[in-house]
């Protein structure tokens, strides 16, 4: 009997402990659920703030819009060109010889006909001096014979012989003088000495570049354009000249357009003057010659980045006003030429359209919009 009582007592204690443990777990669960509810509330609040900051709130999309207005659109053909001087020359020797002296230095101002360098002319100089002496003697003889003839002294044959000797020596002296002048390097234009590529004592041959003279007061840009534009580019056409190194652009006009096609590269030469050129320009500087081949006075123009492509063609996203609210709409367009990041829209847009310029990526048809 005592054993039975002890067993019942132990059973009652075990049940009481189990009930107490179950109650603790239930309380803990309720506590965790309350904490979870508070966390969920915080999560929702943070999501709302994030949507508000990103421009998407209550199903709307934050975008920027711009009205479409007709404007001038010009398409250019870009040609690689270079700066050249109308009176810039590279001089070379006209005969074989050794450089005796260089009479200028880099940076010197020179005038047309000035001697810039002298080659060895010992042979020609000696011959010229000898013939000149003979000529002066023959000239004196002729003048005396002429004076005697006027006094009716002597014969006509003597006078004619003296004159003939003088004229023959005069021609020889002129020819020798021309030969002597070949040993001088002269500049045919005025300008500034830009480079000297020879040294005293150096042997020169005709055609070897010796001295460069640059005249920066009269410069031009030259380039070659493909034969497909032959007949479309004419003197007087307006052009823009861009200098990549200087980040400058100046207007000009075509002054020359060759009618002959180069058979080697199928191009023809064009030139444009630099009347208002920057002082920092130098011969052979790289330039881009922009020749206008298409112009529209009132064109619908959009940035090329706004154009998107679908299976049925190109389109842009616009904003439509429906009952006081803005909604996105896809507008199919056909485009023309593109230049400088802008594309001409031929059909699909009107002046009443509002183009979405920011926030158009991943934008679907019919989404409600709001603007800044």
Residue pairs with C-beta under 8 A, 6 or more apart in sequence:
48 57
51 57
54 62
55 61
55 62
55 63
55 359
55 370
56 62
59 367
59 368
60 367
60 368
60 369
60 370
61 328
61 359
61 363
61 367
61 368
61 369
61 370
62 359
62 369
62 370
62 371
62 372
63 319
63 328
63 356
63 358
63 359
63 360
63 363
63 369
63 370
63 371
64 356
64 357
64 358
64 359
64 371
64 372
65 319
65 326
65 354
65 355
65 356
65 357
65 371
66 354
66 355
66 357
67 351
67 353
67 354
67 355
68 300
68 302
68 349
68 350
68 351
68 352
68 353
68 354
68 355
69 351
70 298
70 299
70 300
70 351
71 298
71 299
71 301
72 295
72 296
72 297
72 298
72 299
73 295
73 296
73 299
73 301
73 337
73 339
73 342
73 344
74 292
74 294
74 295
74 296
74 339
75 292
75 293
75 294
75 295
75 337
75 338
75 339
75 344
76 240
76 290
76 291
76 292
76 293
76 339
77 225
77 229
77 290
77 291
77 292
77 293
78 288
78 289
78 290
79 223
79 224
79 225
79 270
79 288
79 289
79 290
79 291
80 223
80 286
80 288
80 289
81 221
81 222
81 223
81 241
81 286
81 287
81 288
81 289
82 221
82 222
82 223
82 284
82 285
82 286
82 287
83 219
83 220
83 221
83 274
83 281
83 282
83 283
83 284
83 285
83 287
84 219
84 220
84 221
84 222
84 283
84 284
85 191
85 214
85 215
85 216
85 218
85 219
85 220
85 283
86 215
86 218
86 219
86 220
87 189
87 190
87 191
87 215
87 218
88 189
88 191
88 194
88 212
88 213
88 214
88 215
88 219
88 283
89 187
89 188
89 189
89 212
89 213
90 209
90 210
90 211
90 212
91 116
91 185
91 186
91 187
91 209
91 210
91 211
91 212
91 213
92 185
92 204
92 206
92 207
92 208
92 209
92 210
93 119
93 185
93 204
93 205
93 206
93 208
93 210
94 182
94 185
94 206
95 119
95 182
95 183
95 206
96 203
96 204
96 205
96 206
97 119
97 120
97 121
97 183
97 203
97 204
98 119
98 120
98 201
98 202
98 203
98 204
99 117
99 118
99 119
99 120
99 198
99 199
99 200
99 201
99 202
99 203
99 204
100 118
100 119
100 120
100 121
100 200
101 117
101 118
101 200
102 116
102 117
102 196
102 198
102 199
102 200
103 115
103 116
103 117
103 118
104 110
104 114
104 116
104 117
104 193
104 196
104 211
105 193
105 196
106 193
106 194
106 195
106 196
107 192
107 193
108 192
108 193
109 190
109 191
109 192
110 116
110 187
110 190
110 191
110 192
110 193
110 213
111 187
111 190
112 187
112 188
112 189
112 190
113 186
113 187
113 188
114 186
114 187
115 184
115 185
115 186
116 185
116 186
116 187
116 193
116 211
116 213
117 184
117 185
117 198
117 210
117 211
118 183
118 184
118 185
119 183
119 184
119 185
119 204
120 183
121 180
121 183
124 176
124 179
124 180
124 182
124 183
125 180
127 176
128 173
128 176
128 177
128 180
131 169
131 172
131 173
131 176
132 173
134 169
135 166
135 169
135 170
135 172
135 173
138 162
138 165
138 166
138 169
139 166
141 162
141 165
141 166
142 159
142 162
142 163
142 165
142 166
145 154
145 158
145 159
145 162
146 159
146 162
146 163
148 154
149 156
149 158
149 159
185 210
185 211
187 211
187 213
189 213
189 215
190 215
191 213
191 214
191 215
191 216
192 213
192 214
192 215
192 216
193 211
193 212
193 213
194 212
194 213
194 214
194 283
195 211
195 212
196 210
196 211
196 212
197 209
197 210
197 211
197 212
198 204
198 210
198 211
204 210
214 283
216 279
216 281
219 273
219 274
219 277
219 281
219 283
220 255
220 271
220 272
220 273
220 274
221 241
221 252
221 271
221 272
221 274
221 287
221 289
222 269
222 270
222 271
223 269
223 270
223 287
223 289
224 262
224 265
224 267
224 268
224 269
224 270
225 233
225 267
225 268
225 270
225 291
226 266
226 267
227 261
227 266
227 267
227 268
229 291
229 293
230 259
230 261
230 268
232 293
233 254
233 257
233 270
233 291
234 254
234 257
235 253
235 254
235 255
235 256
235 257
236 253
236 254
237 253
237 254
237 291
237 292
238 251
238 252
238 253
238 292
239 251
239 252
239 253
239 254
239 272
239 289
239 290
239 291
239 292
240 249
240 250
240 251
240 252
240 290
240 292
241 249
241 250
241 251
241 252
241 272
241 274
241 287
241 288
241 289
241 290
242 248
242 249
242 287
242 288
242 290
243 249
243 278
243 281
243 285
243 286
243 287
243 288
244 286
244 287
244 288
245 285
245 286
246 278
246 280
246 281
248 278
250 274
250 276
250 277
250 278
252 272
252 273
252 274
252 275
253 272
253 273
254 270
254 271
254 272
254 291
255 271
255 272
255 273
256 269
256 270
256 271
257 268
257 269
257 270
257 271
258 268
258 269
258 270
259 268
260 268
261 267
261 268
262 268
262 269
270 289
270 291
272 289
274 281
294 337
296 344
299 336
299 344
299 345
300 344
300 345
300 346
300 349
301 342
301 343
301 344
301 345
302 316
302 342
302 343
302 345
302 349
302 355
303 341
303 342
303 343
303 357
304 338
304 341
304 342
304 343
305 341
306 316
306 317
306 355
306 356
306 357
306 360
307 314
307 315
307 316
307 333
307 335
307 343
308 314
308 315
308 316
308 317
308 360
309 315
310 330
312 332
313 332
313 333
313 334
314 332
314 333
314 334
314 335
315 330
315 331
315 332
315 333
315 348
316 330
316 331
316 333
316 345
316 348
316 349
316 355
316 356
316 360
317 328
317 329
317 330
317 331
317 355
317 356
317 360
317 363
318 328
318 329
318 331
318 349
318 353
318 354
318 355
318 356
319 326
319 327
319 328
319 329
319 354
319 355
319 356
319 369
319 371
320 326
320 327
320 328
320 329
320 354
325 368
326 368
326 369
326 370
326 371
327 366
327 367
327 368
327 369
328 356
328 363
328 364
328 365
328 366
328 367
328 369
329 365
329 366
330 365
331 348
331 349
331 353
332 348
333 345
333 346
333 347
333 348
333 349
334 345
334 346
334 347
334 348
335 343
335 344
335 345
335 346
336 343
336 344
336 345
336 346
337 343
337 344
338 344
349 355
356 363
356 369
